[in-house]
């Protein structure tokens, strides 16, 4: 059986939470995180070599910080 090197092209979307002073800083932090951690990984047996990845920040919105466990309590009380 022959071995082939095949390109897989992805555009990924991920939502993360960041602490920031304002929307601009939140988007800058998200962009830095995308540069550092973004992308997919594959098992070593496939000898992957990432040559391209599209990413950008699209939106940032302020959210409330809930104490640990509160969201589970709200979910348990309200259901889906």
C-alpha positions, 0 to 999 in steps of 0.5 A: 500500500502506498503512502500519500501526503494529503492537505486538509484545510480547515476554518475553525470557530471557537468561543473563549472567555477572557478577562479584559478592560474593554472590548478591544483588549478582549479581541486583542487577547483572543487574537494572541491566544489564537496565534499561540494555541489555535489549530487542530492536532493529529496523531503522530502517525500522520506526521502532520505539518500545518501550513495554513490556518484561517482565524480572526476575532469576530465579536466580543461581549461582556458577560457576568462572572458567576460564582463557581457552581452557580450556573449548574444550580441555575441549570438544575432549577430551570432545566434546559 
